[in-house]
Amino acid sequence: MAYSISNSSFLLSRPSPCHKTSLAATSHSFLSLHSATTARQFSSLSAARIRRGRVCAAVAIEKEVPENERPETFLRSADPAAVSTSVRARFEKMIREVQDEVCAALEVADGTGKFKEDVWSRPGGGGGISRVLQDGAIFEKAGVNVSVVYGTMPPDAYRAAKGNAGADNGGAKAGPVPFFAAGISSVLHPKNPFAPTLHFNYRYFETDAPKDAPGAPRQWWFGGGTDLTPSYIIEEDVKHFHSIQKKACDKFDPTFYPRFKKWCDDYFYIKHRGERRGLGGIFFDDLNDYDQEMLLGFATECAKSVVPAYIPIIEKRKDTPFTEEHKAWQQLRRGRYVEFNLVYDRGTTFGLKTGGRIESILVSLPLTARWQYDHQPDVGSEEWKLLDACINPKEWL
């Protein structure tokens, strides 16, 4: 299981008057690391330890500090893993390269919009780069963020994350568990109803306890995914998108694409509607049962596949003529996007329940959406076909 950074933020601690630790979101990063683990970790804690939006001694992360320039690395200088050959260093290098590549491609596709960038760090190490393009010619809203975080979690949270792992510590009392987390996340909302929304995130997590720390063995995980949310089914676009996901998966294991496609369909399910948020893609979490180098390569391949999977679709559809009826349907589907994120996405709901910074948490949402009472598309219409595919996931390849 990967430690989940909220759909809009990593977490930081603030001391409260009662000496308990409350949780808040960082003021800039919105990493949509869709892992369930944050919610799972803390929902597994005793109810007596969760009161009035506080989680006692939950996660300790320093307050962020704005920076004027991007540092070469956000890794701590004293971190033994700061060497360029470590998994931490190579993952950070990868996500920052992908951020640059995706933002450059989006600006070219948009033509006029430019990303606003915020850089932040923490005194003890770690930080991030947040970029948002808003009200462009093509994109209503696009965010592409990276973060690197160091922190500690209590042993209860660690055991909740790992089930029984570390539970048997020979009677020794476990101490706080240091952790490291890094990731990239993005949500892209185009204006044209025939151009689909895209979400992707890729993340890496390590516990950093000393080898002899009771109840907290060293662990690492990878997680992430890329998924497509169109308002209209243009089959060649959906097949193109899924073919790129399959190609990335097949380079490493032929079982990955069918396994992670189903995982994606199951995760992005809006239970109260009985439908999926979109037309899927791939999603995986808690992945550490393969060689670490292989999984680093896999996460890299998936992240590097975002531009070829998405930009050709945008170039084809960004200028497609549309009517007010097409736009109204897009807005209704955007409403479904909002519903999933606010009701079911575990990172978002955790951030909201624990006093996170609202602007950071909700930056993944579209600027506009619509709810219309008892709207039912005509059977056989293009709108109905999209809804049917969201209710009954299809095999696109």
C-alpha positions as CSV (number, residue, x, y, z in Angstrom):
1,M,0.0,0.0,0.0
2,A,1.3,3.4,-0.8
3,Y,0.9,6.3,1.6
4,S,-1.8,8.4,0.0
5,I,-1.1,12.1,-0.4
6,S,-4.5,13.7,-0.7
7,N,-6.1,14.4,-4.0
8,S,-5.0,17.9,-3.6
9,S,-2.1,17.9,-1.2
10,F,0.5,16.4,0.9
11,L,-0.2,16.7,4.6
12,L,1.5,18.8,7.2
13,S,1.1,19.0,11.0
14,R,0.3,21.9,13.1
15,P,0.4,21.8,16.9
16,S,-2.9,22.4,18.5
17,P,-3.6,23.9,22.0
18,C,-4.3,20.4,23.3
19,H,-1.0,19.1,22.0
20,K,-2.7,16.9,19.4
21,T,-1.7,17.0,15.8
22,S,-4.2,18.4,13.4
23,L,-3.8,18.0,9.6
24,A,-3.8,20.6,6.9
25,A,-3.0,20.6,3.2
26,T,0.0,22.3,1.9
27,S,-0.7,25.7,0.3
28,H,0.5,24.7,-3.2
29,S,0.6,21.0,-4.1
30,F,-2.5,19.1,-5.2
31,L,-1.0,15.7,-5.9
32,S,-3.8,13.5,-6.8
33,L,-2.3,10.4,-5.5
34,H,-5.4,8.3,-5.6
35,S,-4.1,5.7,-3.1
36,A,-6.7,4.6,-0.5
37,T,-4.0,4.3,2.1
38,T,-4.3,7.7,3.9
39,A,-7.9,7.1,4.5
40,R,-7.3,3.5,5.3
41,Q,-4.5,4.2,7.7
42,F,-6.5,6.7,9.8
43,S,-9.9,5.1,9.6
44,S,-8.3,2.0,11.1
45,L,-7.2,4.0,14.1
46,S,-9.3,4.0,17.2
47,A,-12.4,6.2,16.9
48,A,-11.3,7.7,20.3
49,R,-8.3,9.1,18.5
50,I,-10.2,10.9,15.8
51,R,-12.3,13.8,17.1
52,R,-13.6,17.1,15.7
53,G,-11.5,16.8,12.5
54,R,-8.3,15.9,14.4
55,V,-6.1,12.9,14.2
56,C,-4.0,12.7,17.3
57,A,-0.3,12.5,16.5
58,A,-1.1,11.5,13.0
59,V,1.5,12.8,10.5
60,A,4.4,15.2,11.1
61,I,5.5,17.3,8.1
62,E,7.0,20.7,8.3
63,K,5.3,23.9,7.0
64,E,6.2,24.8,3.4
65,V,8.2,27.9,2.4
66,P,7.7,29.7,-0.9
67,E,10.8,29.7,-3.2
68,N,11.8,32.0,-6.0
69,E,13.7,29.3,-8.0
70,R,13.5,25.6,-8.6
71,P,16.3,23.7,-6.7
72,E,18.2,21.0,-8.5
73,T,16.7,18.5,-6.1
74,F,14.2,18.4,-3.2
75,L,16.0,15.6,-1.5
76,R,17.7,16.3,1.8
77,S,21.4,16.9,1.4
78,A,21.9,14.5,4.4
79,D,19.7,11.8,2.9
80,P,21.9,8.8,2.0
81,A,19.6,8.3,-0.9
82,A,20.4,11.7,-2.4
83,V,22.9,10.1,-4.6
84,S,21.9,10.2,-8.3
85,T,21.7,6.4,-8.6
86,S,19.1,5.9,-5.8
87,V,15.5,5.1,-6.6
88,R,14.4,8.3,-4.8
89,A,16.7,10.5,-6.9
90,R,15.8,8.8,-10.1
91,F,12.1,8.9,-9.4
92,E,12.3,12.6,-8.6
93,K,14.3,13.3,-11.7
94,M,11.7,11.4,-13.7
95,I,8.6,13.2,-12.4
96,R,10.2,16.6,-12.9
97,E,11.1,15.7,-16.5
98,V,7.5,14.5,-17.1
99,Q,6.1,17.7,-15.6
100,D,8.3,19.7,-18.0
101,E,7.3,17.6,-21.0
102,V,3.6,17.6,-20.3
103,C,3.4,21.3,-19.5
104,A,5.4,22.2,-22.7
105,A,3.1,20.0,-24.8
106,L,-0.1,21.5,-23.3
107,E,1.1,25.0,-23.8
108,V,1.8,24.3,-27.5
109,A,-1.6,22.6,-27.9
110,D,-3.4,25.5,-26.2
111,G,-1.6,28.2,-28.2
112,T,-2.1,31.1,-25.8
113,G,-2.4,29.7,-22.2
114,K,0.7,29.6,-20.0
115,F,1.2,27.8,-16.7
116,K,1.5,29.7,-13.5
117,E,4.2,28.1,-11.3
118,D,4.6,28.0,-7.5
119,V,7.8,26.5,-6.0
120,W,8.0,25.6,-2.3
121,S,10.3,23.8,0.0
122,R,10.5,22.7,3.6
123,P,13.4,23.5,6.0
124,G,14.0,19.9,6.8
125,G,14.0,18.8,3.2
126,G,11.4,18.1,0.5
127,G,9.2,20.5,-1.5
128,G,7.3,20.7,-4.8
129,I,6.5,22.6,-8.0
130,S,2.8,23.4,-8.7
131,R,1.7,24.5,-12.2
132,V,-1.8,25.6,-13.2
133,L,-3.0,26.8,-16.6
134,Q,-6.5,28.4,-16.4
135,D,-8.8,30.0,-19.0
136,G,-6.6,29.2,-21.9
137,A,-7.8,29.0,-25.5
138,I,-8.2,25.2,-25.4
139,F,-7.9,24.3,-21.7
140,E,-10.5,25.5,-19.1
141,K,-8.2,24.3,-16.4
142,A,-5.0,22.2,-16.3
143,G,-2.8,21.4,-13.3
144,V,0.5,19.4,-13.3
145,N,2.2,19.2,-9.9
146,V,5.2,17.3,-8.4
147,S,6.0,16.9,-4.7
148,V,8.7,15.3,-2.6
149,V,7.9,14.9,1.1
150,Y,9.6,13.7,4.2
151,G,7.6,13.0,7.4
152,T,6.7,10.7,10.2
153,M,3.6,8.6,11.0
154,P,2.7,6.9,14.2
155,P,3.1,3.1,14.4
156,D,-0.7,2.7,14.5
157,A,-1.0,4.4,11.1
158,Y,1.8,2.2,9.8
159,R,0.2,-1.0,11.0
160,A,-3.1,0.1,9.6
161,A,-1.4,0.7,6.2
162,K,0.3,-2.7,6.2
163,G,-2.3,-4.8,7.9
164,N,-0.5,-7.3,10.2
165,A,3.0,-6.3,8.9
166,G,5.1,-5.2,11.8
167,A,2.4,-6.2,14.4
168,D,4.6,-8.8,15.9
169,N,7.6,-6.9,17.3
170,G,8.5,-9.2,20.2
171,G,6.7,-7.0,22.7
172,A,8.9,-4.0,22.0
173,K,7.2,-0.7,21.7
174,A,7.2,0.7,18.2
175,G,8.3,4.3,17.7
176,P,7.2,6.8,15.0
177,V,7.8,5.7,11.5
178,P,9.7,8.1,9.2
179,F,8.6,8.1,5.5
180,F,9.5,9.5,2.2
181,A,6.9,10.1,-0.6
182,A,7.2,11.6,-4.1
183,G,4.8,11.9,-7.0
184,I,3.4,13.7,-10.0
185,S,-0.3,14.3,-10.6
186,S,-2.3,16.1,-13.2
187,V,-5.9,16.8,-14.2
188,L,-6.6,18.4,-17.6
189,H,-10.1,19.9,-18.4
190,P,-10.4,21.1,-22.1
191,K,-13.2,23.5,-23.1
192,N,-14.4,21.5,-26.2
193,P,-17.0,18.9,-25.4
194,F,-15.4,16.5,-27.9
195,A,-12.0,16.8,-26.2
196,P,-11.7,14.5,-23.2
197,T,-10.6,15.2,-19.6
198,L,-7.4,13.4,-18.6
199,H,-6.1,12.5,-15.1
200,F,-2.8,10.9,-14.3
201,N,-0.6,10.4,-11.3
202,Y,2.5,8.3,-10.4
203,R,4.0,8.0,-7.0
204,Y,6.7,6.3,-4.9
205,F,6.6,5.8,-1.1
206,E,9.2,4.4,1.4
207,T,9.2,3.9,5.1
208,D,12.5,5.1,6.4
209,A,12.8,3.5,9.8
210,P,16.2,2.1,11.0
211,K,16.6,-1.5,10.2
212,D,16.3,-2.5,13.9
213,A,13.3,-0.3,14.6
214,P,10.6,-2.4,16.3
215,G,7.4,-2.9,14.4
216,A,8.4,-0.8,11.4
217,P,10.4,-2.6,8.8
218,R,11.6,-0.8,5.8
219,Q,9.1,-0.9,3.0
220,W,8.5,0.7,-0.5
221,W,5.6,0.9,-2.9
222,F,4.7,2.3,-6.3
223,G,1.3,3.4,-7.4
224,G,-0.5,5.4,-10.1
225,G,-2.4,5.4,-13.3
226,T,-3.8,7.3,-16.3
227,D,-7.5,7.5,-17.1
228,L,-9.7,9.2,-19.7
229,T,-13.0,11.0,-19.1
230,P,-14.7,12.0,-22.4
231,S,-18.2,13.4,-22.8
232,Y,-18.7,11.7,-26.1
233,I,-17.3,8.4,-27.4
234,I,-15.1,8.8,-30.4
235,E,-14.0,5.2,-30.7
236,E,-10.7,5.9,-32.5
237,D,-9.7,8.2,-29.7
238,V,-10.6,5.8,-26.9
239,K,-8.8,2.9,-28.7
240,H,-5.7,5.1,-29.2
241,F,-5.6,6.0,-25.6
242,H,-6.0,2.4,-24.4
243,S,-3.5,1.1,-26.9
244,I,-0.9,3.4,-25.5
245,Q,-1.6,2.2,-21.9
246,K,-1.5,-1.4,-23.1
247,K,1.8,-0.8,-25.0
248,A,3.4,0.6,-21.8
249,C,2.1,-2.3,-19.7
250,D,3.1,-5.0,-22.2
251,K,6.7,-3.9,-22.1
252,F,6.9,-5.2,-18.5
253,D,4.2,-7.9,-18.0
254,P,1.3,-8.9,-20.4
255,T,-1.0,-9.3,-17.3
256,F,-0.6,-5.7,-16.3
257,Y,-3.0,-4.1,-18.8
258,P,-6.1,-6.3,-18.2
259,R,-5.4,-6.3,-14.4
260,F,-4.9,-2.6,-14.1
261,K,-7.7,-1.7,-16.5
262,K,-10.2,-3.6,-14.3
263,W,-8.7,-1.9,-11.3
264,C,-9.3,1.5,-12.9
265,D,-12.9,0.6,-13.8
266,D,-13.5,-0.5,-10.3
267,Y,-11.8,2.4,-8.6
268,F,-13.6,5.2,-10.5
269,Y,-17.1,4.0,-9.7
270,I,-19.8,6.4,-8.6
271,K,-21.8,4.2,-6.4
272,H,-24.8,6.4,-6.0
273,R,-25.1,6.7,-9.8
274,G,-24.2,3.2,-10.6
275,E,-21.7,4.3,-13.2
276,R,-18.0,5.0,-13.8
277,R,-16.6,8.5,-14.0
278,G,-15.3,7.9,-17.4
279,L,-13.9,5.3,-19.8
280,G,-11.0,4.1,-17.7
281,G,-7.4,3.4,-18.4
282,I,-5.0,1.9,-15.9
283,F,-4.7,2.2,-12.1
284,F,-2.5,0.4,-9.7
285,D,-1.5,0.8,-6.0
286,D,0.6,-0.8,-3.3
287,L,2.8,-2.4,-6.0
288,N,6.0,-3.9,-4.5
289,D,5.7,-7.6,-5.4
290,Y,8.0,-7.2,-8.4
291,D,11.7,-6.2,-8.7
292,Q,12.1,-2.5,-7.6
293,E,14.1,-1.6,-10.7
294,M,11.4,-3.1,-12.9
295,L,8.6,-1.2,-11.2
296,L,10.6,2.1,-11.5
297,G,11.0,1.4,-15.2
298,F,7.3,0.6,-15.4
299,A,6.2,3.8,-13.6
300,T,8.5,5.8,-15.8
301,E,7.2,4.2,-19.0
302,C,3.6,5.0,-18.0
303,A,4.3,8.6,-17.1
304,K,6.3,9.1,-20.3
305,S,3.3,7.8,-22.2
306,V,1.0,10.6,-21.2
307,V,1.9,13.0,-24.0
308,P,1.6,10.4,-26.9
309,A,-1.7,9.1,-25.4
310,Y,-3.4,12.4,-25.0
311,I,-2.0,15.2,-27.2
312,P,-2.9,13.6,-30.5
313,I,-6.5,13.4,-29.3
314,I,-6.5,17.1,-28.2
315,E,-5.0,18.2,-31.6
316,K,-7.8,16.3,-33.4
317,R,-10.7,17.5,-31.3
318,K,-9.9,21.0,-29.9
319,D,-11.5,22.8,-32.8
320,T,-14.4,20.5,-33.4
321,P,-17.6,22.5,-33.9
322,F,-20.2,22.0,-31.1
323,T,-23.6,23.2,-30.1
324,E,-25.1,24.5,-26.8
325,E,-26.6,21.0,-26.3
326,H,-23.1,19.4,-26.6
327,K,-21.8,21.9,-24.0
328,A,-24.7,21.2,-21.7
329,W,-24.0,17.5,-21.8
330,Q,-20.3,18.1,-21.1
331,Q,-21.3,20.1,-18.1
332,L,-23.5,17.3,-16.8
333,R,-20.6,14.8,-17.1
334,R,-18.3,17.4,-15.3
335,G,-20.9,17.2,-12.5
336,R,-20.2,13.4,-12.3
337,Y,-16.5,14.2,-12.1
338,V,-17.1,16.5,-9.2
339,E,-19.4,14.0,-7.5
340,F,-16.8,11.3,-7.6
341,N,-14.0,13.5,-6.4
342,L,-16.0,15.0,-3.5
343,V,-17.8,11.8,-2.4
344,Y,-15.6,8.9,-3.2
345,D,-12.0,9.9,-3.9
346,R,-10.3,8.9,-0.7
347,G,-7.6,11.5,-0.9
348,T,-10.0,14.4,-1.5
349,T,-12.5,13.3,1.2
350,F,-9.6,12.8,3.7
351,G,-8.3,16.3,3.0
352,L,-11.7,17.9,3.5
353,K,-12.4,16.0,6.7
354,T,-9.1,17.0,8.2
355,G,-9.0,20.7,7.6
356,G,-7.0,20.8,4.4
357,R,-6.5,24.0,2.4
358,I,-9.6,24.1,0.2
359,E,-7.9,25.8,-2.8
360,S,-5.3,23.0,-3.0
361,I,-7.8,20.2,-2.5
362,L,-10.2,21.4,-5.1
363,V,-7.8,22.5,-7.8
364,S,-8.5,19.2,-9.6
365,L,-12.1,20.2,-10.2
366,P,-13.3,21.9,-13.4
367,L,-14.2,25.6,-13.4
368,T,-17.7,24.8,-14.5
369,A,-20.2,21.9,-14.1
370,R,-24.0,21.4,-14.3
371,W,-26.7,19.4,-12.4
372,Q,-30.0,19.0,-14.1
373,Y,-33.0,17.4,-12.4
374,D,-33.7,13.8,-13.6
375,H,-31.8,14.2,-16.9
376,Q,-32.2,11.1,-19.1
377,P,-30.5,11.0,-22.5
378,D,-32.6,9.6,-25.3
379,V,-32.0,5.9,-25.9
380,G,-29.6,5.4,-28.8
381,S,-28.3,9.0,-28.7
382,E,-24.6,9.8,-28.5
383,E,-25.1,10.9,-25.0
384,W,-26.8,7.6,-24.1
385,K,-23.9,5.6,-25.6
386,L,-21.4,7.4,-23.3
387,L,-23.6,6.8,-20.3
388,D,-24.1,3.1,-21.3
389,A,-20.3,2.7,-21.5
390,C,-19.9,4.2,-18.1
391,I,-22.4,1.8,-16.6
392,N,-21.1,-1.2,-18.5
393,P,-17.3,-0.9,-18.9
394,K,-16.1,-2.1,-22.3
395,E,-13.0,-3.8,-23.7
396,W,-11.7,-1.2,-26.1
397,L,-8.9,-3.4,-27.6
